[in-house]
C-alpha cells in the first residue's frame, strides 16, 4: 500500500477543523437585547465602471494578440 502524504494531511486538517467546530462554545447572546447595527455600505463600483470596462477590453485584446503570435506557424 502506497503512503499518500497529501491525502493524509488533507484528512487530518479536515478532522481537526470538524472537531474544533463541534467543541466550540456557543455564541453569547447580545447583552443589550437589541439587534446589531447594519453593516456599512460596500464600496461603490459604479464610480469607475467605464474605466474598468476599458481596461478589461484592452487586456482581452492583449491576451488574444499574444495567443495568436504564439500559435502562428512559419511556412
C-alpha positions, -999 to +999 in steps of 0.1 A: +000+000+000+014+034-010+016+061+016-001+093+003+010+123+024-012+148+007-044+128+013-034+121+048-027+157+056-060+168+040-080+143+060-062+153+093-068+190+086-105+183+079-109+162+110-092+188+133-114+215+118-145+194+122-137+186+159-129+222+165-164+233+153-181+206+174-163+216+206-165+254+202-186+273+227-220+286+215-222+323+207-231+346+235-264+365+233-264+402+228-264+417+264-284+448+253-313+428+238-312+448+206-304+440+170-270+446+158-265+477+137-264+471+099-230+468+083-217+499+065-224+501+028-200+484+004-175+501-018-191+518-048-183+502-081-205+525-102-180+553-099-153+540-124-173+513-144-163+527-178-126+527-168-129+490-156-146+480-189-120+498-209-092+480-190-110+446-195-113+451-232-077+462-236-065+433-215-086+409-236-071+422-269-036+418-254-043+382-244-058+373-278-029+390-297-002+372-276-021+339-282-022+345-319+015+353-320+024+321-302+002+298-323+013+311-357+034+285-376+060+297-401+057+285-436 
